[in-house]
Amino acid sequence: MQVGSGVYWLRMPLPFSLDHINLWLIEDGGGWTIVDTGLGTLVTRKLWETLHSTVMGAKPVTRIIVTHFHPDHVGLSLWLTERFGCELWMTEREYQMARWAVYGDDFDDLTVRQEFFRQHGLSGKKLESLATLGGSYRDGVSGLPATCVPVEHRQGLQIGGHEWRVITGNGHSPDHAALYCAASGTLISGDQILPVITPHVGVWASEPDADPVRCYLESLRRFVDLPADTLVLPAHGLPFIGLPERLEALERHHAQRFDILLRACERPHMASRLLDVMFRRRLDTQQLYFAIGEVVAHLNYLYVDANLSRSIDNKGRYQFQRS
């Protein structure tokens, strides 16, 4: 579907509860720039072949721009760059993280991950179930090109006769790249700004003391000066207008999470005991994997600001209490 001057909206399937990803085509001279790739699966490859021969008019692909390293965004980058003889463009930190995730022997180390979960109070069948999720990243990424063209914050990219400015952010990922075109009033927001759900912002076992919620909230300030009538093209959900209101809603959401945790931590609690406070629904194994990271992220934020104290019990587990 065409959603703007020279900009087309594609939707690809995902085999998760979040069952789709939005991808974008931008007319670029006599060819196309692709923004994000979809998962590295045979299904997605076949869809790209069909699109290229129909909607894309069999025109060349000039480049692949990837917003960040998560599998649904970068998963088919190797195949697409080889298929169309073009280059991958993304921020250096995202590209290096993707290479570590695909080729690094120590990425998402099971022992480190399980110890992180144990330290935050998970045990028994819940802890055992999380051991089954290892290696899922590589299932969705078919490989990566040996090199990329690095992009950075505030850089202007000339695509189809218009300048698209890179706006980076982190918290959801290390150096996520959104794209803003002032001429058309269009923002390709990736996962950084979504219309209904909030992006996952969590702590990972490799960086247990990280403060990603603070990074995410600070990143949102980079979007506040964009015009109120900007058309936002997100990676999930529907395109929308109303960026200022959405930015306020995202900040309000995290402020509410902080308040909930502060009230709950009048007495000591482990992160695992706070899952029901933060998430008032039943969590499957994959959701639990992400949920515990989100709880810890919000606890770390409050701990850094000295609103919570942190102690270790006699089993080596972290407990948080209101200061």
N, C-alpha and C positions, 0 to 999 in steps of 0.2 A: 504494500500500500504506500502510495506517495504521501508524505506528511509535510513536505515543504519543498522549496525550490531546489530541485536536484537531490532531495533526500528521500530515501525509501526505507520503510519499516518491514523487517522480516521477523518471523517468529519460528523458533526451532524447539523441538520437544526435549524435555529432560525427564529422566526416569526417577524423579523424586517427588515428594509432596509438593514442592515448588516445581510445577511440571513444564515450565517453558522458560526460554530466554529470548529477549528481543535483541536482534542484530540490526546493523544499519549499513545501507549502501549510499554512497555519495558520488554523484556524477563527477568525473574528474577528467576533463578534456574529452578525449575519445575513448575513455575507459571508466573504471570504477575504483574507488577506495572502499575497502571493507572495514567496518569497525566491529571487532569481536567476531569469534569464529564458530561458537558452539562446541559441544563435546567432540572428542576425537573418536567417533563411532562410525560404523558403516552406514547407519541410517542418516547421519548428518552429511556424510560425503555424497550420498545419493541425492539428497535434497539440494546441495550446492550444485551438483552437475545439472539437475533439472532447472534450477534457477538460472544458471549461466546460459543455458541454451534457449531459455524463454524470456524471462523478465530482463535479464542482463544483455540480451541480444548478441550473445557470444563475443562481446567486446572484452578487451584485455583488462586484467586487474592490475592497477598501478602500484598498490601497496596494501598491506594488512596492518591496521592499527589495533592494538589490543589495550584495553583499559587497565587490566591487572591480571595477575598470574593464576587466578582460580580456574579450574578445569573447564567450566562451561564457557569461559571467555577466551582461553588460549589453547584449548584442547586440540583443535584441528590446524594450528598455525603451520606446522611442518608440512602437512599434506597440501594446504592451500598455497604456500609459497613455492613448493615444488611443482604443483599442478599448473600454476599461472606464471612461474618464473619471476616472482616479485619478492620484495623484502618485507620483513617484519619490523614494525615500529612500535616501541614501547619504552617506558622509563627504565633506566638501567637497574634500579633496585628490584623492580618487578620481574625483569628478565632474568636476573641472577637468582632470584627466589624460585622462579619456575625451573631453571636449570638444576638447582639444588634438589627441588622436589622430584624431578624426573630422573636425575642421574646420580644423586648423592646417596651413598650407602647409609648415612646416619640421619636422613630426613625422617621425621616422625618416628624416632626410635621407640619401639614398643616398651622397652624397660623404663625409659625416661618418662614416657607418657603415662604408663600405669602408676608409676610412683607419684607423679603429679596429681593424678586423680585420687590416689590413696591419701596423700597429704591433705587433701581438701575434703576427706571424709567419706568417699565412696568405698564400698566394700561388698563382699558377697557376689550375688548374681549380677548386680548392676556393674560392678567393676569388671567381672569376667566378660560380660557382654561387650564392653568397650574394646576388649582385645581383638575382637573380630573385625574391627573397622580398619585395621592397618592396610596400607597399600592401595587405598581407594583412589588416591590422586592419580597414580599412574594408569589406573583403569580408564580414566577419562582424558588422558593426554597422550596422543600417539607419538609424540616426540617434539623436539624443538629445532628450529634452524640453528646452525652453528654460530651465527652472528645476528645482531639486530641493529637497527638505526635508533640510537637513543633519543628520547624526547625529554623535555624538562619543563618545569613550571614557568608560565608566561611565554613560552615559545610560540611563535606563530607558524602555522602550517598552511601553505597555499594548496587548497583543494578546490578544483573546479572554478577557478577565478575568484574565490573568496578566501579570506583569512579565517582560520579556525585556531583560537587561542587555547593552549593547554592550561588546565587548572588542576593541579595535583592536590591530593589529600591522602591522609592515612588514618589508621584506626581499624578500618575494615580490611585493609591490605597495606603493604609497606609504602607504596608511592603511586596510588591509583591516579590515572590520568582521565579527566573529563575533557570534553571539547566544546568550546563556545564560539559560535559565529555571530558577531554583532550585526553583520549585514542582513541576516535572515532572522535574527532573534531566536536562535536555536541552541539548546544545550543538550549534548549527549552526555548524560550523567552517570552512565554505568551503574554500579551498585552503590555509589556514594550517596545518591539521593533517590529514594524510591517513593512512589506515590501513596502507598498504604502501609506496607510492612516497613519495619526498620531494618537497616542492614545489620548483619551479624558483626558485633564488635566484641571480641573475646580475647582472653589470654591463652597462649599456647604453652605447652610443656617446655619448649625450647627457650622461652623467655618468661619464667614464672612470675617475675616481679614487674612486668611491663604495665604501662598505664594507657592502654589504647583508647579508652573512652575520652580521656583528656585530649589525646591527639585528634580523635574524630571531631569532637566539638570545636576545637580550634580550627580544624580544616573547613568546617561549615562556614566560618567567617569569610572565607575567600569567595563565597558566592553571594554575599548579602548585597553587593552593589549592582548585581545584574538587574535589568529592568523587570518590573512586576509582570509584564506580559510575555516574558520569555517562554517559549515552547520547550518543555522539558521532555526529553526522550530517555526513559529509564531502561535498565536491563531487564526488569521484571514489572509486570503490571502495565497500565495504560499510559500513553503520553498525556501530559497535563499542563495546564497553565495555572499558576498560583504558587510560584516559587517562594515568595516571602512567607506566606502562611505555612508552607510545608517545612521551611527551615525552623520556624518558630515551634511547630508541632514536634519536630525531631528533638529540639532542645528540651521542650517540655516533657517529652517521653522519658528522657534520661534523668531529668530532675525528679520526676515521680519515682523512678526506680531507686534513686538515692534516698528519698524520703521513706520509701517502704523498707529499705534495708536498715536505715537508722532506727526506725521504730522497732524492727524485729530484733535488733542487736542490743537492746537494753540489758540482755544477759548474753553470755558467750555463745556463739554459734559457729559451726563449720559451714563452708559454702554448700556442701551437700544438703544440709538441713534447711537451707534457704531456697532450694529449688522450688518448693511448693509456694513460697512467698512471691517469688518472681514470676513463676509460670503457673497459672491456674488452669492447667490442662494436663492430660496424660501425655508423657513424653515417650516416644519410641527410642530405640538405641541410638539412631543417628541424631535425633533431636537432643537427647541427653548429652551426647558428645559436644555439641555446640553450646547447650544451655549452661553446663558447668563452667565453661570458659567465659560466658557472659556474666555469670554471677561473680566469678573471681575478678573480672575486669572492673565491675562496679565497686566491689569491696576494695580493690587496690586503689582506686581513685579516692575513696573516702579515707583510706589508710594514709595515703600520701598527704592529704590535707589535714591529717591528725584529727579527723572526726571519729575515726575508729582506732582502737589499739589492736595489735595482733600478738598472740601468744602461741606457744607450742605446748600441747598436752603431753602426757607421759607415753603416748603412742606415736609421737612425732607428727601430729596433725595440727594444722593451723586452726585457731579459733579467733573470731573477731568480736569485739565488744565496743559499744559506744563509749567514747572518751569522756 
